[in-house]
Amino acid sequence: MKNIAIFASGSGTNAENIIRYFSNRDCARVVLVLSNRSDAYVLKRAEALSVRTFFFERSDFYGSGRVTGILQENNIDFIVLAGFLWLVPGDIIEKYRGRIINIHPALLPLYGGRGMYGDRVHRAVIEGREKESGISIHYVNNRYDEGDIIFQARCRVEADDTAETLAHKIHELEYRYFPGVIEDLVSKLP
C-alpha cells in the first residue's frame, strides 16, 4: 500500500474527493494533507475524515527542510497538488520526481503559469472566446504548470457561460477523473 500526501491551499473539495476515493482502495491511501494556510478549509475536511494534517509557513517549505521531514516521517510515496498555489521547492521535486502531480483548471499550455488559478483562469478562458476548456493533470517541475502533461479532459464553453458556470463544469471533470489518474499512476510505482 502506497502513502499519498495532498498539498492544498483552499476549501479542499478535490482533496476530500481523493481521500474518499482511496478510503476503499487497496493500492494506496491518503495519509497526510498539508496546507500553507492555517485557515484553509481543506484541513477541517481532512480531519473529519481522520487524515493527519500539517500547516506550514513559507520558512518551513523553503530552506528549512521541515516539510520534507514531515513527508519522510509519514513514508510518503506520492504527492498530489490539489489547489496548491506555491511553487514546490527543488529538494521535494527531486526526491519525488515522477511522483508529484498537479491538476490545473484549463487545457495547458493555455491559461497556465504564475497567478493563473481558480476564477482567474475561467475568466481568461471566457475572455479569450475559447470554444472549450477542461482540466490538465501534469507532473510538477520547477515552473508553474509546465511539467509534462499526463491527462486532459475537455468540456464545451458555451456563449452564455460565466466564470461560475465554467468552474462548475471544470469541478465535475476534476471529481470524475483526478482520483482515477492518481490510482493509475500509483499502481505503477515500484
N, CA, C and O of each residue as an XYZ file, in Angstrom:
760
protein
N       0.844     -1.183      0.000
C       0.000      0.000      0.000
C       0.889      1.246      0.000
O       1.805      1.368      0.813
N       0.604      2.166     -0.921
C       1.367      3.405     -1.040
C       0.692      4.516     -0.238
O      -0.531      4.549     -0.102
N       1.508      5.417      0.285
C       1.016      6.547      1.065
C       1.023      7.814      0.224
O       2.037      8.168     -0.378
N      -0.113      8.490      0.188
C      -0.283      9.716     -0.586
C      -0.377     10.907      0.359
O      -1.022     10.842      1.406
N       0.283     11.999     -0.031
C       0.124     13.285      0.638
C      -0.508     14.251     -0.347
O      -0.171     14.257     -1.531
N      -1.428     15.069      0.153
C      -2.064     16.096     -0.666
C      -1.668     17.461     -0.123
O      -1.760     17.716      1.078
N      -1.227     18.332     -1.021
C      -0.975     19.734     -0.687
C      -2.136     20.545     -1.246
O      -2.488     20.394     -2.416
N      -2.738     21.409     -0.421
C      -3.859     22.234     -0.858
C      -3.849     23.555     -0.102
O      -3.349     23.641      1.020
N      -4.409     24.585     -0.736
C      -4.438     25.912     -0.123
C      -5.845     26.433      0.145
O      -6.004     27.495      0.746
N      -6.869     25.700     -0.294
C      -8.217     26.252     -0.227
C      -9.227     25.385      0.481
O      -8.946     24.798      1.526
N     -10.414     25.312     -0.104
C     -11.527     24.639      0.571
C     -11.389     23.118      0.588
O     -11.900     22.462      1.496
N     -10.708     22.555     -0.401
C     -10.383     21.138     -0.335
C     -11.415     20.159     -0.873
O     -11.434     19.002     -0.452
N     -12.271     20.590     -1.791
C     -13.246     19.635     -2.336
C     -12.556     18.526     -3.119
O     -12.959     17.366     -3.033
N     -11.520     18.870     -3.885
C     -10.777     17.829     -4.600
C     -10.069     16.908     -3.623
O     -10.067     15.691     -3.807
N      -9.470     17.474     -2.591
C      -8.783     16.644     -1.592
C      -9.766     15.680     -0.940
O      -9.470     14.495     -0.790
N     -10.931     16.184     -0.554
C     -11.924     15.304      0.064
C     -12.346     14.187     -0.888
O     -12.479     13.034     -0.479
N     -12.553     14.530     -2.145
C     -12.933     13.528     -3.142
C     -11.857     12.445     -3.266
O     -12.172     11.258     -3.353
N     -10.601     12.857     -3.275
C      -9.491     11.904     -3.385
C      -9.398     11.043     -2.128
O      -9.216      9.829     -2.220
N      -9.521     11.663     -0.959
C      -9.478     10.893      0.294
C     -10.571      9.837      0.306
O     -10.311      8.678      0.626
N     -11.781     10.225     -0.037
C     -12.900      9.270     -0.055
C     -12.666      8.153     -1.072
O     -12.940      6.985     -0.795
N     -12.164      8.513     -2.234
C     -11.901      7.524     -3.284
C     -10.929      6.446     -2.792
O     -11.164      5.255     -2.992
N      -9.846      6.870     -2.153
C      -8.829      5.912     -1.720
C      -9.147      5.247     -0.387
O      -8.399      4.376      0.059
N     -10.229      5.638      0.250
C     -10.585      5.008      1.525
C     -10.991      3.552      1.354
O     -10.975      2.788      2.319
N     -11.356      3.158      0.133
C     -11.716      1.757     -0.100
C     -10.921      1.137     -1.246
O     -11.421      0.266     -1.958
N      -9.688      1.589     -1.417
C      -8.791      1.023     -2.416
C      -7.641      0.315     -1.708
O      -7.250      0.695     -0.604
N      -7.105     -0.716     -2.353
C      -6.005     -1.476     -1.772
C      -4.631     -0.953     -2.166
O      -3.639     -1.267     -1.508
N      -4.560     -0.161     -3.230
C      -3.246      0.248     -3.749
C      -2.644      1.424     -2.983
O      -1.421      1.547     -2.902
N      -3.492      2.290     -2.420
C      -2.975      3.491     -1.768
C      -4.011      4.076     -0.826
O      -5.190      3.723     -0.857
N      -3.525      4.985      0.014
C      -4.418      5.733      0.899
C      -3.801      7.105      1.120
O      -2.583      7.274      1.056
N      -4.663      8.081      1.382
C      -4.193      9.425      1.711
C      -3.930      9.444      3.208
O      -4.835      9.213      4.011
N      -2.685      9.720      3.577
C      -2.311      9.702      4.994
C      -1.984     11.084      5.541
O      -1.827     11.250      6.750
N      -1.879     12.077      4.663
C      -1.448     13.398      5.114
C      -1.969     14.470      4.162
O      -1.889     14.333      2.942
N      -2.506     15.548      4.753
C      -2.890     16.736      3.990
C      -2.114     17.905      4.571
O      -2.144     18.150      5.777
N      -1.417     18.625      3.697
C      -0.590     19.752      4.104
C      -1.123     21.028      3.475
O      -1.569     21.028      2.328
N      -1.073     22.117      4.236
C      -1.529     23.397      3.708
C      -0.646     24.530      4.188
O      -0.119     24.505      5.300
N      -0.495     25.521      3.329
C       0.253     26.731      3.657
C      -0.668     27.818      4.219
O      -0.237     28.952      4.427
N      -1.917     27.476      4.461
C      -2.869     28.420      5.057
C      -3.533     27.764      6.262
O      -4.194     26.734      6.133
N      -3.352     28.363      7.421
C      -3.906     27.777      8.644
C      -5.424     27.787      8.646
O      -6.046     26.980      9.337
N      -6.037     28.698      7.874
C      -7.493     28.790      7.819
C      -8.101     28.041      6.631
O      -9.303     28.149      6.387
N      -7.296     27.290      5.898
C      -7.810     26.563      4.732
C      -8.796     25.488      5.186
O      -8.493     24.687      6.070
N      -9.958     25.481      4.582
C     -10.997     24.534      4.985
C     -10.597     23.086      4.689
O     -11.159     22.154      5.265
N      -9.630     22.901      3.795
C      -9.156     21.553      3.496
C      -8.675     20.847      4.762
O      -8.809     19.629      4.878
N      -8.116     21.601      5.710
C      -7.626     20.984      6.946
C      -8.776     20.402      7.760
O      -8.645     19.322      8.336
N      -9.884     21.102      7.810
C     -11.065     20.591      8.527
C     -11.652     19.374      7.812
O     -12.048     18.403      8.456
N     -11.706     19.429      6.490
C     -12.225     18.281      5.727
C     -11.390     17.031      6.007
O     -11.933     15.952      6.245
N     -10.071     17.187      5.976
C      -9.175     16.045      6.204
C      -9.329     15.501      7.619
O      -9.415     14.289      7.817
N      -9.364     16.388      8.592
C      -9.519     15.953      9.985
C     -10.829     15.202     10.181
O     -10.873     14.212     10.910
N     -11.899     15.667      9.533
C     -13.198     14.993      9.644
C     -13.152     13.586      9.059
O     -13.952     12.725      9.425
N     -12.216     13.363      8.153
C     -12.057     12.041      7.531
C     -10.890     11.269      8.144
O     -10.414     10.292      7.566
N     -10.436     11.706      9.307
C      -9.367     11.040     10.070
C      -8.040     10.972      9.322
O      -7.307      9.989      9.428
N      -7.740     12.019      8.568
C      -6.454     12.117      7.878
C      -5.628     13.168      8.609
O      -6.118     14.256      8.914
N      -4.380     12.836      8.883
C      -3.471     13.747      9.584
C      -3.263     15.011      8.746
O      -3.188     14.948      7.519
N      -3.170     16.164      9.426
C      -2.954     17.426      8.729
C      -1.701     18.107      9.251
O      -1.229     17.838     10.355
N      -1.178     18.999      8.415
C       0.014     19.747      8.790
C      -0.037     21.114      8.130
O      -0.114     21.217      6.906
N       0.007     22.169      8.944
C       0.096     23.536      8.445
C       1.561     23.950      8.458
O       2.283     23.678      9.417
N       1.998     24.614      7.380
C       3.376     25.080      7.328
C       3.436     26.508      6.790
O       2.581     26.952      6.024
N       4.466     27.193      7.219
C       4.726     28.553      6.757
C       5.801     28.517      5.679
O       6.440     27.492      5.445
N       5.980     29.654      5.036
C       6.954     29.746      3.942
C       8.340     29.272      4.379
O       9.021     28.576      3.626
N       8.761     29.642      5.588
C      10.088     29.248      6.071
C      10.202     27.737      6.280
O      11.296     27.180      6.193
N       9.074     27.073      6.556
C       9.078     25.607      6.701
C       9.240     24.919      5.346
O       9.775     23.814      5.254
N       8.772     25.590      4.306
C       8.721     24.991      2.971
C      10.013     25.226      2.194
O      10.522     24.331      1.518
N      10.525     26.432      2.304
C      11.715     26.801      1.542
C      12.920     26.913      2.474
O      13.019     27.849      3.266
N      13.815     25.968      2.372
C      15.089     26.090      3.062
C      15.273     25.311      4.342
O      16.371     24.815      4.591
N      14.249     25.180      5.167
C      14.455     24.537      6.470
C      14.422     23.014      6.391
O      14.982     22.341      7.256
N      13.779     22.466      5.373
C      13.646     21.014      5.273
C      12.552     20.443      6.151
O      12.389     19.224      6.212
N      11.800     21.292      6.831
C      10.768     20.805      7.754
C       9.667     20.036      7.016
O       9.244     18.973      7.471
N       9.204     20.565      5.888
C       8.147     19.875      5.140
C       8.673     18.555      4.589
O       7.977     17.541      4.636
N       9.879     18.563      4.074
C      10.478     17.315      3.575
C      10.557     16.285      4.692
O      10.309     15.100      4.467
N      10.900     16.726      5.881
C      10.959     15.826      7.028
C       9.609     15.222      7.365
O       9.522     14.033      7.674
N       8.554     16.023      7.309
C       7.191     15.520      7.568
C       6.811     14.471      6.524
O       6.204     13.452      6.854
N       7.169     14.723      5.266
C       6.874     13.742      4.214
C       7.595     12.427      4.492
O       7.012     11.353      4.341
N       8.846     12.506      4.892
C       9.626     11.302      5.182
C       9.088     10.575      6.410
O       8.996      9.347      6.410
N       8.732     11.321      7.457
C       8.184     10.703      8.668
C       6.905      9.926      8.388
O       6.610      8.939      9.062
N       6.158     10.369      7.406
C       4.891      9.713      7.056
C       5.037      8.730      5.896
O       4.042      8.258      5.344
N       6.276      8.426      5.530
C       6.557      7.446      4.470
C       5.758      7.722      3.201
O       5.137      6.823      2.634
N       5.784      8.984      2.763
C       5.009      9.380      1.594
C       5.673      8.851      0.328
O       6.873      9.020      0.113
N       4.860      8.209     -0.501
C       5.315      7.658     -1.781
C       4.936      8.537     -2.955
O       5.597      8.513     -3.993
N       3.862      9.323     -2.796
C       3.300     10.057     -3.926
C       2.668     11.349     -3.415
O       2.015     11.351     -2.371
N       2.860     12.449     -4.147
C       2.322     13.751     -3.744
C       1.358     14.263     -4.804
O       1.627     14.199     -6.004
N       0.222     14.775     -4.324
C      -0.803     15.361     -5.188
C      -0.988     16.821     -4.782
O      -1.232     17.118     -3.612
N      -0.872     17.727     -5.746
C      -1.211     19.124     -5.515
C      -2.645     19.317     -5.988
O      -2.969     19.044     -7.144
N      -3.497     19.787     -5.093
C      -4.909     19.972     -5.412
C      -5.327     21.369     -4.953
O      -5.865     21.545     -3.859
N      -5.069     22.355     -5.813
C      -5.360     23.723     -5.431
C      -4.294     24.295     -4.525
O      -4.594     25.043     -3.594
N      -3.054     23.945     -4.796
C      -1.924     24.448     -4.021
C      -1.206     25.496     -4.858
O      -0.873     25.239     -6.015
N      -0.962     26.682     -4.286
C      -0.561     27.827     -5.090
C       0.913     28.207     -5.028
O       1.325     29.132     -5.729
N       1.715     27.536     -4.224
C       3.133     27.865     -4.163
C       3.936     26.965     -5.085
O       3.573     25.812     -5.320
N       5.015     27.496     -5.597
C       5.952     26.708     -6.388
C       6.677     25.740     -5.449
O       7.178     26.144     -4.400
N       6.730     24.481     -5.827
C       7.336     23.455     -4.969
C       8.865     23.575     -5.030
O       9.432     23.687     -6.117
N       9.536     23.553     -3.866
C      10.995     23.684     -3.858
C      11.692     22.489     -4.511
O      11.172     21.374     -4.562
N      12.897     22.781     -5.007
C      13.659     21.791     -5.759
C      13.948     20.510     -5.015
O      13.962     19.445     -5.634
N      14.184     20.562     -3.698
C      14.513     19.329     -2.981
C      13.336     18.358     -2.973
O      13.533     17.146     -3.064
N      12.125     18.877     -2.868
C      10.941     17.993     -2.903
C      10.714     17.479     -4.321
O      10.382     16.308     -4.506
N      10.887     18.333     -5.315
C      10.730     17.894     -6.707
C      11.727     16.781     -7.021
O      11.366     15.779     -7.639
N      12.973     16.953     -6.598
C      13.989     15.921     -6.852
C      13.649     14.610     -6.158
O      13.711     13.542     -6.767
N      13.290     14.697     -4.886
C      13.000     13.480     -4.115
C      11.794     12.734     -4.679
O      11.741     11.505     -4.625
N      10.824     13.478     -5.220
C       9.587     12.863     -5.715
C       9.443     12.978     -7.237
O       8.325     13.006     -7.752
N      10.546     13.042     -7.940
C      10.488     13.143     -9.405
C       9.674     11.973     -9.977
O       9.931     10.806     -9.680
N       8.693     12.327    -10.800
C       7.817     11.309    -11.382
C       6.754     10.822    -10.413
O       5.981      9.920    -10.737
N       6.709     11.419     -9.216
C       5.742     11.005     -8.192
C       5.083     12.215     -7.531
O       4.612     12.139     -6.396
N       5.059     13.333     -8.260
C       4.380     14.527     -7.759
C       3.631     15.168     -8.927
O       4.218     15.522     -9.949
N       2.311     15.306     -8.744
C       1.467     15.796     -9.828
C       0.587     16.948     -9.354
O       0.380     17.156     -8.159
N       0.083     17.681    -10.331
C      -0.794     18.810    -10.088
C      -1.979     18.725    -11.044
O      -1.894     18.117    -12.110
N      -3.083     19.345    -10.641
C      -4.222     19.496    -11.541
C      -4.411     20.988    -11.798
O      -4.340     21.805    -10.880
N      -4.653     21.323    -13.057
C      -4.855     22.718    -13.462
C      -6.208     22.828    -14.167
O      -6.557     21.965    -14.972
N      -6.977     23.892    -13.867
C      -8.340     24.002    -14.405
C      -8.430     24.635    -15.792
O      -9.272     25.501    -16.030
N      -7.567     24.205    -16.700
C      -7.604     24.654    -18.090
C      -6.805     23.651    -18.919
O      -6.160     22.751    -18.382
N      -6.864     23.823    -20.209
C      -6.137     22.942    -21.117
C      -4.745     23.519    -21.376
O      -4.545     24.325    -22.285
N      -3.803     23.091    -20.563
C      -2.427     23.555    -20.736
C      -1.912     23.140    -22.109
O      -2.306     22.088    -22.612
N      -1.055     23.926    -22.723
C      -0.283     25.013    -22.138
C      -1.025     26.358    -22.068
O      -0.448     27.348    -21.618
N      -2.267     26.409    -22.496
C      -3.034     27.654    -22.421
C      -3.445     27.958    -20.986
O      -3.730     27.046    -20.210
N      -3.473     29.219    -20.643
C      -4.025     29.718    -19.378
C      -3.378     29.108    -18.133
O      -4.044     28.836    -17.135
N      -2.080     28.905    -18.220
C      -1.331     28.412    -17.071
C      -0.318     29.442    -16.623
O      -0.227     30.531    -17.190
N       0.432     29.093    -15.613
C       1.506     29.953    -15.132
C       1.172     30.636    -13.822
O       0.083     30.474    -13.271
N       2.128     31.398    -13.341
C       2.000     32.094    -12.066
C       0.761     32.983    -12.069
O       0.531     33.744    -13.010
N      -0.022     32.879    -11.019
C      -1.208     33.718    -10.867
C      -2.440     33.218    -11.604
O      -3.509     33.819    -11.502
N      -2.303     32.130    -12.342
C      -3.442     31.585    -13.087
C      -4.033     30.412    -12.302
O      -3.554     29.281    -12.385
N      -5.078     30.711    -11.545
C      -5.755     29.688    -10.760
C      -7.206     30.108    -10.569
O      -7.552     31.284    -10.674
N      -8.045     29.117    -10.285
C      -9.445     29.370     -9.959
C     -10.170     30.219    -10.978
O     -10.027     30.025    -12.185
N     -10.957     31.172    -10.475
C     -11.781     32.005    -11.344
C     -10.964     32.852    -12.308
O     -11.465     33.239    -13.364
N      -9.727     33.143    -11.966
C      -8.867     33.900    -12.889
C      -8.722     33.141    -14.206
O      -8.767     33.728    -15.288
N      -8.549     31.829    -14.092
C      -8.399     31.001    -15.282
C      -9.712     30.992    -16.071
O      -9.713     31.187    -17.286
N     -10.818     30.766    -15.378
C     -12.103     30.667    -16.078
C     -12.471     31.969    -16.771
O     -12.987     31.954    -17.889
N     -12.208     33.102    -16.114
C     -12.474     34.401    -16.749
C     -11.599     34.583    -17.985
O     -12.069     35.077    -19.011
N     -10.330     34.187    -17.893
C      -9.418     34.323    -19.032
C      -9.866     33.452    -20.205
O      -9.786     33.875    -21.359
N     -10.329     32.259    -19.920
C     -10.819     31.364    -20.969
C     -12.023     31.999    -21.673
O     -12.099     32.003    -22.902
N     -12.952     32.530    -20.893
C     -14.146     33.164    -21.466
C     -13.766     34.422    -22.247
O     -14.246     34.624    -23.362
N     -12.912     35.264    -21.675
C     -12.468     36.477    -22.369
C     -11.699     36.148    -23.644
O     -11.710     36.924    -24.600
N     -11.026     34.987    -23.656
C     -10.303     34.538    -24.845
C     -11.206     33.911    -25.901
O     -10.745     33.490    -26.962
N     -12.497     33.854    -25.594
C     -13.507     33.303    -26.518
C     -13.189     31.871    -26.960
O     -13.403     31.488    -28.110
N     -12.672     31.103    -26.008
C     -12.366     29.701    -26.298
C     -13.662     28.903    -26.448
O     -14.667     29.198    -25.801
N     -13.619     27.914    -27.293
C     -14.783     27.047    -27.512
C     -14.800     25.872    -26.542
O     -15.832     25.233    -26.339
N     -13.637     25.595    -25.944
C     -13.569     24.513    -24.967
C     -12.545     24.849    -23.892
O     -11.637     25.658    -24.084
N     -12.729     24.199    -22.767
C     -11.774     24.272    -21.673
C     -11.685     22.875    -21.089
O     -12.115     21.911    -21.722
N     -11.137     22.754    -19.902
C     -11.035     21.422    -19.308
C     -10.040     21.397    -18.179
O      -9.757     22.415    -17.547
N      -9.517     20.219    -17.937
C      -8.515     20.025    -16.884
C      -7.252     19.433    -17.483
O      -7.288     18.718    -18.484
N      -6.146     19.747    -16.849
C      -4.859     19.157    -17.204
C      -4.229     18.620    -15.931
O      -4.079     19.344    -14.946
N      -3.867     17.364    -15.958
C      -3.125     16.749    -14.860
C      -1.704     16.574    -15.378
O      -1.484     15.973    -16.430
N      -0.735     17.109    -14.622
C       0.635     17.110    -15.126
C       1.628     16.866    -13.996
O       1.333     17.077    -12.820
N       2.813     16.414    -14.393
C       3.894     16.275    -13.422
C       4.352     17.666    -13.003
O       4.252     18.624    -13.769
N       4.850     17.762    -11.787
C       5.332     19.030    -11.254
C       6.833     19.136    -11.498
O       7.598     18.207    -11.238
N       7.227     20.307    -12.010
C       8.647     20.617    -12.139
C       8.903     21.962    -11.466
O       8.106     22.391    -10.632
N       9.984     22.626    -11.807
C      10.345     23.862    -11.111
C       9.723     25.120    -11.726
O      10.163     26.230    -11.428
N       8.706     24.962    -12.579
C       7.986     26.100    -13.159
C       6.489     25.850    -13.034
O       6.031     24.709    -13.092
N       5.741     26.921    -12.866
C       4.290     26.783    -12.743
C       3.683     26.186    -14.011
O       3.844     26.727    -15.105
N       2.989     25.071    -13.848
C       2.163     24.462    -14.898
C       2.915     24.075    -16.167
O       2.316     24.022    -17.241
N       4.212     23.806    -16.066
C       4.981     23.447    -17.260
C       5.469     22.003    -17.280
O       6.173     21.608    -18.210
N       5.112     21.209    -16.275
C       5.527     19.809    -16.270
C       4.802     19.027    -17.353
O       3.773     19.469    -17.866
N       5.335     17.872    -17.698
C       4.740     17.027    -18.743
C       3.288     16.702    -18.414
O       2.954     16.333    -17.288
N       2.438     16.848    -19.420
C       1.011     16.582    -19.247
C       0.775     15.075    -19.253
O       1.272     14.357    -20.121
N       0.010     14.612    -18.272
C      -0.330     13.201    -18.127
C      -1.700     12.915    -18.731
O      -1.903     11.896    -19.392
N      -2.641     13.835    -18.493
C      -4.041     13.588    -18.866
C      -4.769     14.917    -19.022
O      -4.531     15.863    -18.272
N      -5.663     14.972    -20.014
C      -6.558     16.122    -20.159
C      -7.968     15.629    -20.441
O      -8.164     14.617    -21.113
N      -8.945     16.355    -19.919
C     -10.360     16.112    -20.226
C     -10.953     17.462    -20.596
O     -10.553     18.494    -20.059
N     -11.912     17.447    -21.519
C     -12.427     18.686    -22.094
C     -13.919     18.859    -21.851
O     -14.661     17.899    -21.645
N     -14.326     20.126    -21.885
C     -15.744     20.465    -21.856
C     -15.966     21.663    -22.777
O     -15.040     22.428    -23.048
N     -17.189     21.818    -23.251
C     -17.518     22.949    -24.115
C     -17.659     24.225    -23.281
O     -18.111     24.194    -22.137
N     -17.268     25.321    -23.876
C     -17.527     26.631    -23.300
C     -18.647     27.246    -24.136
O     -18.467     27.549    -25.316
N     -19.793     27.423    -23.508
C     -20.952     27.974    -24.214
C     -20.905     29.498    -24.193
O     -20.257     30.097    -23.335
N     -21.595     30.113    -25.138
C     -21.603     31.577    -25.258
C     -22.115     32.256    -23.994
O     -21.697     33.371    -23.679
N     -23.009     31.602    -23.272
C     -23.575     32.212    -22.066
C     -22.876     31.774    -20.778
O     -23.339     32.103    -19.685
N     -21.776     31.044    -20.891
C     -21.051     30.632    -19.693
C     -20.457     31.831    -18.973
O     -20.010     32.795    -19.594
N     -20.463     31.749    -17.658
C     -19.776     32.714    -16.801
C     -18.613     31.976    -16.139
O     -18.478     30.760    -16.280
N     -17.781     32.716    -15.420
C     -16.694     32.056    -14.687
C     -17.265     31.020    -13.727
O     -16.675     29.959    -13.530
N     -18.410     31.327    -13.133
C     -19.038     30.411    -12.172
C     -19.570     29.150    -12.852
O     -19.358     28.048    -12.345
N     -20.248     29.287    -13.976
C     -20.789     28.093    -14.646
C     -19.668     27.248    -15.238
O     -19.742     26.020    -15.240
N     -18.629     27.912    -15.742
C     -17.491     27.157    -16.268
C     -16.767     26.435    -15.135
O     -16.343     25.290    -15.294
N     -16.629     27.100    -14.002
C     -15.995     26.460    -12.841
C     -16.742     25.188    -12.453
O     -16.122     24.181    -12.112
N     -18.054     25.230    -12.506
C     -18.861     24.050    -12.173
C     -18.540     22.891    -13.130
O     -18.378     21.751    -12.695
N     -18.452     23.182    -14.408
C     -18.109     22.135    -15.393
C     -16.719     21.568    -15.124
O     -16.501     20.359    -15.209
N     -15.785     22.453    -14.801
C     -14.406     22.023    -14.540
C     -14.344     21.163    -13.283
O     -13.660     20.140    -13.265
N     -15.057     21.572    -12.230
C     -15.078     20.769    -11.000
C     -15.623     19.374    -11.267
O     -15.110     18.397    -10.721
N     -16.643     19.267    -12.090
C     -17.182     17.938    -12.413
C     -16.121     17.072    -13.074
O     -16.012     15.885    -12.765
N     -15.338     17.649    -13.982
C     -14.253     16.889    -14.619
C     -13.197     16.487    -13.595
O     -12.700     15.360    -13.616
N     -12.855     17.412    -12.699
C     -11.849     17.106    -11.670
C     -12.297     15.943    -10.800
O     -11.543     14.995    -10.579
N     -13.523     16.020    -10.309
C     -14.029     14.963     -9.423
C     -14.112     13.628    -10.150
O     -13.857     12.575     -9.567
N     -14.465     13.682    -11.410
C     -14.639     12.441    -12.184
C     -13.308     11.766    -12.512
O     -13.196     10.544    -12.414
N     -12.299     12.549    -12.901
C     -11.079     11.955    -13.454
C      -9.854     11.946    -12.537
O      -9.033     11.032    -12.623
N      -9.716     12.938    -11.669
C      -8.476     13.071    -10.903
C      -8.148     11.829    -10.064
O      -7.018     11.345    -10.137
N      -9.079     11.297     -9.275
C      -8.730     10.119     -8.464
C      -8.281      8.914     -9.301
O      -7.344      8.214     -8.918
N      -8.932      8.672    -10.422
C      -8.572      7.533    -11.262
C      -7.194      7.676    -11.883
O      -6.461      6.694    -11.996
N      -6.831      8.892    -12.289
C      -5.494      9.124    -12.829
C      -4.454      8.889    -11.736
O      -3.416      8.272    -11.979
N      -4.737      9.383    -10.532
C      -3.821      9.141     -9.407
C      -3.662      7.643     -9.174
O      -2.544      7.150     -9.025
N      -4.774      6.926     -9.141
C      -4.717      5.478     -8.903
C      -3.877      4.772     -9.967
O      -3.081      3.887     -9.652
N      -4.055      5.163    -11.206
C      -3.292      4.551    -12.298
C      -1.791      4.787    -12.100
O      -0.987      3.869    -12.264
N      -1.424      6.002    -11.752
C      -0.002      6.320    -11.559
C       0.583      5.612    -10.341
O       1.687      5.070    -10.396
N      -0.166      5.623     -9.244
C       0.322      4.988     -8.014
C       0.452      3.476     -8.187
O       1.379      2.869     -7.650
N      -0.456      2.874     -8.921
C      -0.418      1.414     -9.108
C       0.799      0.982     -9.926
O       1.171     -0.192     -9.912
N       1.413      1.914    -10.632
C       2.612      1.595    -11.431
C       3.912      1.836    -10.677
O       4.991      1.545    -11.194
N       3.821      2.366     -9.455
C       5.035      2.609     -8.680
C       5.668      1.289     -8.252
O       4.960      0.321     -7.975
N       6.986      1.247     -8.198
C       7.656      0.008     -7.741
C       7.400     -0.245     -6.252
O       7.883     -1.235     -5.702
